[in-house]
């Protein structure tokens, strides 16, 4: 049995309950994939997107849904070590990647304020455009369960609004394109366990600007890492704290919400308070 076959077997056997079943559940519950879709599976080179790619390959083998997939890697200006690591991992895992180059890192290097925000926006735009050139109607990103609940907390604590990371989203700038997140219910700790079990090494962060090009699972300083630490601390008193946060975004009680907005239209509980 070749290495990629061992990896595939681990997904549907050893990690069936915590990875494969949750991956399938996400796709079914949120209706992420439909017959005739052509999906650009976006690979950054990290553990999350590489596992997503393997799960998508497995899905193509066993699913009754007829869809196509392109496995794409956008190089924003990686150093040669990180680029080569991505290529090697793709070969080990038997993922037929298509790499396209951009100069994003060179562009944002001259931006003093919010370079990370600009970088993220540009990366998303390039992915959409390249995917459309390939005839795709969807792009798949590797955001997982932990990303979702961390985003909820960051929006509340730092942006003063309740906002979630959606499992799928129609693009407002690229007509006919949609973003999906098949790893939405998969926990990061299980992805790490899968990586270690298969003795795989992925790039952790390849940002040339911050010089945080490292391998492994050690986090770097950021608001997201701050949220990870907060959730970890809260779990010491309530083991289900992260699950409760996740469930709460599926069960918002508007009868007890002071205000909300849909697009730019704002609503208040006072709008119809006297009529009740």
C-alpha positions in Angstrom: 0.0 0.0 0.0 1.4 3.4 -1.0 1.6 6.3 1.4 -1.4 8.2 -0.1 -3.5 5.0 0.1 -2.6 4.7 3.8 -3.6 8.3 4.3 -6.9 7.8 2.5 -7.6 4.7 4.6 -7.0 6.5 7.8 -9.6 9.1 6.9 -12.4 6.6 6.4 -11.3 4.1 9.0 -9.4 5.4 12.0 -10.7 9.0 11.8 -14.1 8.1 10.4 -16.2 9.4 13.3 -14.3 12.6 14.0 -13.3 13.7 10.5 -15.0 11.8 7.6 -18.5 11.7 9.2 -18.3 15.4 10.1 -17.1 16.3 6.7 -20.0 14.4 5.1 -22.5 15.9 7.6 -21.4 19.4 6.8 -21.9 18.9 3.0 -25.3 17.4 3.5 -26.7 19.7 6.2 -25.6 22.9 4.4 -26.1 21.6 0.9 -22.6 22.5 -0.2 -22.3 20.4 -3.3 -24.8 19.7 -6.0 -24.8 17.7 -9.2 -22.9 19.4 -12.0 -20.7 21.5 -9.7 -17.1 22.1 -10.6 -15.2 23.0 -7.4 -11.8 24.7 -7.0 -10.4 23.1 -3.9 -8.0 25.8 -2.6 -4.9 24.5 -1.0 -2.6 26.8 1.0 -0.2 24.1 1.9 -1.3 23.7 5.6 -2.8 20.7 7.3 -6.4 21.9 7.0 -6.6 22.5 3.2 -4.5 19.4 2.5 -6.9 17.2 4.5 -9.8 18.9 2.8 -8.3 18.0 -0.6 -8.0 14.3 0.4 -11.6 14.3 1.8 -12.8 15.8 -1.5 -11.0 13.1 -3.4 -12.7 10.4 -1.3 -16.0 12.1 -1.8 -15.6 11.9 -5.5 -15.0 8.1 -5.3 -18.0 7.3 -3.1 -20.6 10.0 -3.5 -23.7 9.8 -5.6 -23.4 13.5 -6.4 -21.7 14.0 -9.7 -19.2 16.8 -9.5 -15.7 17.8 -10.7 -12.8 19.2 -8.7 -9.7 21.2 -9.5 -7.0 21.3 -6.8 -5.4 24.7 -7.0 -2.5 26.3 -5.1 -2.0 30.1 -5.3 1.6 31.1 -4.7 1.4 34.7 -3.2 5.2 34.8 -3.2 6.3 31.9 -1.0 10.0 31.4 -0.4 11.4 28.4 -2.3 11.4 26.1 0.8 7.7 26.5 1.5 6.8 26.2 -2.2 8.8 23.0 -2.5 7.2 21.6 0.6 3.7 22.1 -0.9 4.8 20.4 -4.1 6.3 17.4 -2.2 3.3 17.0 0.0 0.9 17.1 -3.0 3.0 14.3 -4.6 3.0 12.2 -1.4 -0.7 12.6 -1.0 -1.4 12.1 -4.7 -3.2 15.4 -5.1 -2.9 16.7 -8.7 -2.4 20.4 -7.8 -2.3 23.3 -10.3 0.0 26.1 -9.0 -0.5 29.7 -10.2 1.7 32.6 -9.2 0.9 36.1 -7.9 2.9 39.0 -6.4 0.6 39.6 -3.4 3.5 39.6 -0.9 5.4 42.1 -2.9 2.3 44.4 -3.1 1.3 44.3 0.5 4.9 44.7 1.7 4.5 48.4 1.1 1.3 48.7 3.1 1.8 49.9 6.7 -1.8 49.6 7.9 -3.8 46.3 7.9 -1.4 44.4 5.5 -3.0 41.1 6.6 -6.5 42.3 5.8 -5.4 43.4 2.3 -3.5 40.2 1.7 -6.5 38.1 2.6 -8.8 40.1 0.3 -6.4 39.9 -2.6 -5.8 36.1 -2.1 -9.6 35.5 -2.2 -9.9 37.6 -5.3 -7.1 35.8 -7.1 -8.6 32.4 -6.1 -12.1 33.4 -7.5 -10.6 34.6 -10.8 -8.4 31.6 -11.4 -11.2 29.2 -10.4 -13.5 30.9 -12.9 -10.9 30.6 -15.6 -10.9 26.8 -15.0 -14.7 26.7 -15.4 -15.5 26.3 -11.7 -18.6 27.7 -10.0 -17.4 27.2 -6.4 -14.2 27.5 -4.4 -13.7 25.3 -1.3 -11.7 26.7 1.7 -10.4 24.7 4.6 -11.8 26.6 7.5 -12.7 24.3 10.4 -14.9 24.2 13.5 -12.4 26.1 15.6 -12.1 28.9 13.0 -15.9 29.3 13.2 -16.2 29.7 17.0 -13.1 31.9 17.1 -14.6 34.2 14.5 -17.8 34.5 16.5 -15.8 35.6 19.6 -13.5 38.0 17.8 -16.5 39.7 16.2 -18.2 40.2 19.6 -15.1 41.2 21.5 -13.3 43.3 18.9 -15.8 44.3 16.3 -18.8 44.9 18.6 -21.2 42.8 16.5 -22.4 39.2 16.4 -21.2 37.8 13.1 -20.4 34.2 12.1 -18.3 32.5 9.5 -20.9 31.0 7.1 -20.6 27.5 5.7 -21.3 28.8 2.2 -21.5 32.3 0.7 -22.3 33.7 -2.7 -19.7 36.0 -4.1 -20.8 39.6 -4.5 -17.8 40.5 -6.8 -17.6 37.4 -9.0 -21.0 36.6 -10.5 -22.0 32.9 -10.5 -19.3 32.0 -7.9 -19.8 30.6 -4.5 -17.6 29.9 -1.5 -18.0 26.7 0.5 -16.4 25.4 3.7 -16.6 21.5 3.8 -14.5 21.3 7.0 -17.0 23.4 9.0 -17.7 20.7 11.6 -14.2 19.2 11.8 -12.2 20.1 14.9 -8.6 21.3 14.7 -7.4 18.8 17.3 -8.6 16.0 15.1 -6.9 17.4 12.1 -3.7 17.6 14.1 -4.1 14.0 15.3 -4.7 12.8 11.7 -1.5 14.7 10.6 0.6 13.2 13.3 -0.8 9.7 12.8 0.3 9.8 9.2 3.6 11.5 10.0 3.0 14.4 7.7 4.7 17.8 7.8 2.8 20.8 6.4 3.7 24.5 6.4 2.2 26.3 9.4 2.5 29.9 8.2 4.3 31.0 5.0 4.0 34.8 5.5 7.3 36.3 4.2 6.5 39.7 5.7 6.2 38.5 9.3 8.9 35.9 8.9 6.7 33.3 10.5 7.5 30.6 8.1 7.4 27.6 10.3 6.4 23.9 10.4 4.4 22.2 13.1 1.4 23.2 15.2 2.8 26.0 17.4 0.6 29.1 17.0 1.8 32.6 16.3 0.7 35.7 18.2 -2.7 37.0 16.9 -6.2 37.7 17.9 -7.2 34.2 16.8 -4.5 32.7 19.1 -5.9 34.9 21.9 -9.4 33.3 21.2 -7.9 29.8 21.2 -6.4 30.5 24.7 -9.7 32.0 25.9 -11.7 28.9 24.8 -9.2 26.6 26.3 -9.5 28.3 29.6 -13.3 28.3 29.5 -13.3 24.6 28.7 -11.6 24.0 32.1 -14.9 24.7 33.7 -17.2 23.6 30.9 -16.0 20.9 28.5 -18.9 21.7 26.1 -18.2 25.5 25.8 -17.0 25.4 22.2 -19.9 23.1 21.2 -22.3 25.5 22.9 -20.9 28.5 21.0 -21.2 26.6 17.7 -24.8 25.6 18.5 -25.7 29.1 19.5 -25.1 30.4 16.0 -27.7 28.0 14.8 -30.3 29.1 17.3 -30.5 32.9 17.6 -33.6 34.0 19.5 -34.6 37.2 17.8 -37.3 37.9 20.5 -34.4 38.6 22.9 -32.1 40.6 20.5 -31.9 44.4 20.9 -31.0 45.1 17.3 -29.9 43.4 14.1 -29.3 44.4 10.5 -29.9 42.8 7.1 -27.4 44.3 4.7 -27.5 48.0 5.5 -31.0 47.9 6.8 -31.0 48.2 10.6 -33.8 46.9 12.9 -34.6 47.4 16.5 -36.8 45.5 19.0 -38.6 48.9 19.4 -39.9 48.8 15.8 -42.9 46.7 16.8 -42.6 46.6 20.6 -45.9 48.6 21.2 -47.8 46.4 18.7 -47.1 43.2 20.7 
